[in-house]
Amino acid sequence: MNTKMTHAAFAILAATLALCAPAVAQVAEQESSTLITNARIFDGEHETLSEGMSVLIEGNKIARIASSIPAPAGATVIDASGKVLMPGLTDAHWHSMFNFWPISEVMTADFGLLSIAASKAANATLLRGFTTVRDAGGNSFPVARAIDSGLIDGPRMYPSGGYISQTSGHGDFRGPNDVPENPGTPLDYMQRVGHSLIADGVPEVIKRSRETLRMGATQIKVMAGGGVSSLYDPLDVTEYTVDEMKAVVEVAKTWNTYVAIHANTDAAIQLWVDAGAMSVEHGFFISEDTAKLMAKKGVWWSMQPMDATGPDALVFESPVSTAKYLQALAGLDNVVALAKKYKVKTAFGTDLLF
């Protein structure tokens, strides 16, 4: 299907059908009803569009979809002739605080300024048609609260808050001379502002997990293996011990939620899945046995397929990260095939960073 989604079509969506965005929903509730007519509808299930359809919205709920609907008294009528209407999109691996500036700027910016920039970016995300995002790490709580309260327009957000990382893990962005750690020194910037929470040992991972839940996390994000944008952990390492893994998972269960892990290798993913993690992010080096295990346990997989070259490829400031990025993407075709073969539950996510 070659359907060009115009900005105007997304604007209609954002203004009238952002069912998952409380800020936009409040606007809709001020009107008794809205009728969209002559729309070409993509329902997310069929490849062909339904032509000439009408959609009636009452408050912030879709009340009816039909080829013709009489306009209720006092309803706002929008003629969508030539435009496409579709359900709001969900990005299951999004970083609200990190998707618009280079890493050097993010790591040195005043947190207040960063939050303002992130709020502006959240509005742009909504206007691209994304009405829901699962924020996969970073202190996005102020932006989420601003959206929920109607202060700004943006997608409904499921925030992870600061990601839990071991020393020398994917969330350890301290300088090269900041270890050995002196217990009496202040936290580094990324931890002070709540983007990352470094924890080693069972008591610390329990405490940090509870802290991020206290701040409003809807799930716990843990760095379980090596990453591209961090400089001290090769892609093939496993992060955290089995006891630490089980401790984080148990904390999540007591809060009626789950653990999402950043990991790429079989060893890391198998250990964490056995410990009870329910969402794997990336997983570019997964083997057949691990794909089978994930399918059997009902674990979700959000792999974020990306381009290695060309206009859509990510660009990194560090050559170390660039080399890791190319190494990770080398296994992409294989893991996509495994996800299809074993019908692993997959979630669309972009992981656009810096």
C-alpha positions as CSV (number, residue, x, y, z in Angstrom):
1,M,0.0,0.0,0.0
2,N,1.5,3.4,-1.0
3,T,-0.5,5.8,1.1
4,K,1.3,9.1,1.8
5,M,0.5,10.3,5.3
6,T,0.3,14.1,5.0
7,H,1.1,16.4,7.9
8,A,-2.5,17.6,7.7
9,A,-3.8,14.1,8.2
10,F,-1.7,13.6,11.3
11,A,-2.8,17.0,12.5
12,I,-6.4,15.8,12.3
13,L,-5.4,12.7,14.2
14,A,-3.6,14.7,16.9
15,A,-6.3,17.2,17.3
16,T,-9.3,14.8,17.3
17,L,-8.3,11.2,17.9
18,A,-5.4,11.2,20.3
19,L,-7.2,8.8,22.5
20,C,-4.1,7.9,24.5
21,A,-3.0,11.5,25.1
22,P,-4.7,13.0,28.2
23,A,-3.8,16.5,27.3
24,V,-5.5,16.3,23.9
25,A,-8.4,14.3,25.4
26,Q,-9.1,17.3,27.7
27,V,-9.6,19.5,24.6
28,A,-11.9,16.9,23.1
29,E,-14.0,16.8,26.2
30,Q,-14.8,20.5,26.0
31,E,-16.8,19.7,22.8
32,S,-19.9,17.6,23.0
33,S,-19.1,15.7,19.8
34,T,-16.9,15.7,16.7
35,L,-17.8,14.2,13.3
36,I,-15.1,13.5,10.8
37,T,-16.5,12.9,7.3
38,N,-15.1,11.6,3.9
39,A,-12.1,10.0,5.5
40,R,-9.9,7.3,4.1
41,I,-9.4,5.0,7.1
42,F,-6.4,2.7,7.7
43,D,-7.4,0.4,10.6
44,G,-4.1,-1.3,11.2
45,E,-5.3,-4.7,10.2
46,H,-6.1,-4.5,6.5
47,E,-3.8,-3.3,3.7
48,T,-6.5,-1.5,1.8
49,L,-8.1,1.7,3.0
50,S,-11.8,2.1,3.7
51,E,-12.9,5.0,1.5
52,G,-15.4,7.7,2.3
53,M,-15.9,6.9,5.9
54,S,-17.3,8.9,8.8
55,V,-16.1,8.8,12.4
56,L,-18.1,10.1,15.3
57,I,-16.3,11.1,18.5
58,E,-18.2,11.8,21.7
59,G,-16.0,13.3,24.4
60,N,-12.7,11.5,24.0
61,K,-14.2,8.2,22.7
62,I,-14.9,6.9,19.2
63,A,-18.6,6.3,19.3
64,R,-19.2,5.1,15.8
65,I,-17.6,4.4,12.4
66,A,-19.8,4.1,9.3
67,S,-20.0,5.2,5.7
68,S,-22.5,7.9,6.6
69,I,-23.3,9.4,10.1
70,P,-25.7,12.3,10.6
71,A,-24.1,15.2,12.4
72,P,-25.4,15.5,16.0
73,A,-26.7,19.0,17.0
74,G,-23.8,21.2,17.9
75,A,-21.1,18.8,16.7
76,T,-17.9,20.0,15.2
77,V,-17.7,18.7,11.6
78,I,-14.3,18.1,9.9
79,D,-14.2,17.3,6.2
80,A,-11.2,14.9,5.8
81,S,-11.6,14.6,2.0
82,G,-8.3,13.4,0.4
83,K,-6.7,12.6,3.8
84,V,-6.0,9.4,5.7
85,L,-7.3,8.7,9.2
86,M,-5.6,6.0,11.3
87,P,-5.3,4.9,14.9
88,G,-2.6,6.5,17.0
89,L,0.8,4.9,16.7
90,T,2.8,3.5,19.7
91,D,6.6,3.6,20.0
92,A,7.5,0.9,22.5
93,H,11.2,2.1,22.8
94,W,11.4,5.8,22.9
95,H,13.7,8.2,24.8
96,S,11.8,11.4,25.4
97,M,14.9,13.1,26.9
98,F,17.5,12.0,24.5
99,N,16.2,12.0,21.0
100,F,16.9,15.6,19.9
101,W,20.4,16.7,20.9
102,P,23.9,15.1,20.6
103,I,25.1,13.0,23.6
104,S,27.6,15.7,24.6
105,E,24.9,18.3,24.8
106,V,22.5,16.1,26.7
107,M,25.1,15.2,29.3
108,T,26.1,18.8,30.0
109,A,22.8,20.6,29.6
110,D,20.9,22.2,32.5
111,F,18.1,19.8,33.4
112,G,15.5,22.5,33.2
113,L,16.5,23.5,29.7
114,L,16.6,19.8,28.7
115,S,13.0,19.3,30.0
116,I,11.8,22.3,28.0
117,A,13.4,21.0,24.9
118,A,12.0,17.5,25.6
119,S,8.5,19.0,26.0
120,K,8.8,20.7,22.6
121,A,10.0,17.4,21.1
122,A,7.0,15.5,22.7
123,N,4.6,17.8,20.9
124,A,6.4,17.0,17.6
125,T,6.2,13.3,18.4
126,L,2.4,13.6,18.9
127,L,2.0,15.5,15.6
128,R,3.9,12.7,13.8
129,G,1.0,10.4,14.9
130,F,2.4,8.8,18.0
131,T,-0.2,9.0,20.7
132,T,1.6,6.6,23.1
133,V,5.3,6.0,23.9
134,R,7.0,3.6,26.3
135,D,9.9,5.7,27.5
136,A,12.8,3.3,27.8
137,G,15.1,5.3,30.1
138,G,15.9,8.7,31.4
139,N,14.2,11.1,33.8
140,S,11.1,11.9,31.7
141,F,8.8,12.2,34.7
142,P,8.5,16.0,34.5
143,V,7.5,15.8,30.8
144,A,5.0,13.0,31.5
145,R,3.4,14.9,34.3
146,A,3.2,18.0,32.1
147,I,1.4,16.0,29.5
148,D,-1.0,14.3,32.0
149,S,-1.9,17.6,33.6
150,G,-2.6,19.3,30.2
151,L,0.2,21.8,30.5
152,I,1.7,20.6,27.2
153,D,0.5,18.4,24.3
154,G,2.2,15.1,23.9
155,P,1.7,11.4,23.7
156,R,0.7,9.3,26.7
157,M,3.9,8.2,28.3
158,Y,4.8,5.0,30.1
159,P,8.1,6.1,31.8
160,S,10.9,3.9,33.0
161,G,12.7,6.7,34.7
162,G,16.4,6.2,35.4
163,Y,17.7,3.0,34.1
164,I,19.4,0.6,36.5
165,S,23.0,-0.1,35.6
166,Q,25.9,-1.8,37.2
167,T,29.3,-0.1,37.4
168,S,30.9,-0.2,33.9
169,G,27.4,-1.0,32.5
170,H,25.5,0.6,29.7
171,G,24.2,3.2,32.1
172,D,27.6,4.2,33.5
173,F,28.4,7.5,31.8
174,R,31.0,8.7,34.4
175,G,34.4,10.0,33.2
176,P,37.4,7.8,32.7
177,N,39.0,8.9,35.9
178,D,35.9,8.7,38.2
179,V,36.8,5.3,39.5
180,P,37.6,3.9,42.0
181,E,34.6,5.6,43.5
182,N,34.9,7.6,46.7
183,P,31.8,7.0,48.7
184,G,32.0,10.5,50.0
185,T,31.8,12.3,46.6
186,P,28.6,13.5,45.0
187,L,26.8,11.5,42.3
188,D,27.8,12.2,38.8
189,Y,25.5,14.5,36.7
190,M,23.5,11.7,35.0
191,Q,22.6,10.2,38.3
192,R,22.0,13.5,40.0
193,V,19.3,14.4,37.5
194,G,17.8,10.9,37.5
195,H,18.7,9.7,34.0
196,S,20.7,6.7,35.3
197,L,21.0,4.8,38.6
198,I,24.2,2.9,39.2
199,A,23.7,0.0,41.6
200,D,25.9,-3.0,42.5
201,G,24.9,-5.9,44.7
202,V,21.5,-7.1,45.8
203,P,20.7,-4.4,48.4
204,E,21.6,-1.6,46.0
205,V,19.6,-2.9,43.1
206,I,16.6,-3.4,45.3
207,K,16.9,0.1,46.7
208,R,17.4,1.8,43.3
209,S,14.5,-0.2,41.7
210,R,12.2,0.9,44.5
211,E,13.4,4.5,44.1
212,T,12.5,4.6,40.4
213,L,9.1,3.1,41.1
214,R,8.6,5.7,43.8
215,M,9.3,8.4,41.2
216,G,6.5,7.0,39.0
217,A,8.1,4.4,36.7
218,T,5.5,2.1,35.1
219,Q,8.2,-0.6,34.4
220,I,11.8,-1.0,35.5
221,K,14.5,-0.7,32.8
222,V,17.8,-2.5,33.5
223,M,21.0,-2.5,31.5
224,A,21.6,-6.2,31.2
225,G,24.4,-6.3,28.6
226,G,26.8,-4.1,26.6
227,G,25.6,-1.1,24.6
228,V,26.5,1.1,21.7
229,S,26.5,4.6,23.2
230,S,28.5,3.6,26.4
231,L,32.2,3.3,26.3
232,Y,33.2,0.8,29.0
233,D,31.2,-2.3,28.1
234,P,31.7,-4.4,25.0
235,L,28.5,-5.6,23.3
236,D,29.1,-9.2,24.3
237,V,29.2,-8.8,28.1
238,T,26.5,-9.9,30.5
239,E,25.6,-7.3,33.1
240,Y,24.5,-8.3,36.7
241,T,24.7,-11.6,38.5
242,V,21.8,-14.0,38.7
243,D,21.1,-13.0,42.3
244,E,20.9,-9.3,41.3
245,M,18.7,-10.2,38.3
246,K,16.2,-12.0,40.5
247,A,16.2,-9.2,43.1
248,V,15.1,-6.6,40.5
249,V,12.5,-8.9,39.0
250,E,11.0,-9.6,42.5
251,V,10.8,-5.8,43.2
252,A,8.9,-5.3,39.9
253,K,6.5,-8.1,40.8
254,T,5.7,-6.6,44.1
255,W,4.7,-3.4,42.2
256,N,2.6,-5.4,39.7
257,T,4.9,-4.5,36.9
258,Y,7.8,-6.0,34.9
259,V,11.4,-5.6,34.0
260,A,12.6,-4.6,30.5
261,I,16.2,-5.4,29.7
262,H,18.7,-3.8,27.4
263,A,20.8,-6.8,26.1
264,N,22.1,-8.3,22.9
265,T,23.7,-11.7,23.6
266,D,22.3,-15.1,24.3
267,A,24.0,-15.5,27.7
268,A,22.6,-12.2,29.0
269,I,19.1,-12.7,27.6
270,Q,18.7,-16.3,28.7
271,L,19.8,-15.5,32.3
272,W,17.5,-12.6,32.6
273,V,14.5,-14.3,31.0
274,D,15.0,-17.3,33.4
275,A,15.1,-14.7,36.2
276,G,11.7,-13.3,35.0
277,A,12.3,-10.3,32.7
278,M,9.4,-9.9,30.4
279,S,10.7,-7.5,27.7
280,V,14.0,-7.7,25.7
281,E,15.3,-4.6,24.0
282,H,17.6,-5.0,21.0
283,G,18.8,-8.6,21.1
284,F,20.8,-8.3,17.9
285,F,22.9,-11.5,18.5
286,I,20.1,-13.9,19.6
287,S,20.3,-17.5,18.6
288,E,17.6,-20.0,17.7
289,D,17.5,-21.4,21.3
290,T,17.0,-18.0,22.8
291,A,14.2,-17.1,20.4
292,K,12.5,-20.3,21.3
293,L,12.9,-19.5,25.0
294,M,11.4,-16.1,24.6
295,A,8.4,-17.4,22.6
296,K,7.8,-20.1,25.3
297,K,7.9,-17.6,28.2
298,G,5.8,-15.0,26.4
299,V,8.6,-12.4,26.5
300,W,8.2,-9.4,24.3
301,W,10.9,-8.4,21.9
302,S,11.6,-4.9,20.8
303,M,14.7,-5.1,18.6
304,Q,14.7,-1.6,16.9
305,P,15.8,-2.5,13.3
306,M,17.9,0.3,11.9
307,D,20.0,1.1,8.8
308,A,23.8,0.8,9.0
309,T,24.3,3.3,6.2
310,G,22.4,6.0,4.4
311,P,20.2,8.9,5.5
312,D,18.4,7.0,8.2
313,A,21.5,5.6,9.9
314,L,22.3,6.9,13.3
315,V,25.4,9.1,13.6
316,F,27.6,8.9,16.7
317,E,30.2,11.4,18.1
318,S,32.5,8.5,19.3
319,P,34.1,6.1,16.8
320,V,33.8,3.5,19.5
321,S,30.0,3.8,19.4
322,T,30.0,3.8,15.6
323,A,32.0,0.5,15.5
324,K,29.6,-1.1,18.0
325,Y,26.6,0.1,16.0
326,L,27.8,-1.5,12.8
327,Q,28.6,-4.7,14.8
328,A,25.1,-4.9,16.3
329,L,23.3,-4.4,13.0
330,A,25.3,-7.1,11.2
331,G,23.0,-9.7,12.8
332,L,19.7,-7.9,12.1
333,D,18.5,-10.1,9.2
334,N,19.1,-13.2,11.3
335,V,17.1,-12.1,14.3
336,V,14.2,-10.8,12.3
337,A,14.0,-14.2,10.7
338,L,14.0,-15.9,14.1
339,A,11.3,-13.6,15.4
340,K,9.1,-14.6,12.5
341,K,10.0,-18.3,12.6
342,Y,9.1,-18.7,16.3
343,K,6.3,-16.1,16.5
344,V,8.0,-14.1,19.2
345,K,5.8,-11.3,20.4
346,T,7.3,-8.2,18.9
347,A,6.9,-4.5,19.7
348,F,7.6,-1.6,17.4
349,G,10.2,0.8,18.8
350,T,12.7,3.2,17.3
351,D,15.3,3.9,20.0
352,L,16.2,7.2,18.2
353,L,19.0,8.7,20.3
354,F,21.2,11.8,20.4
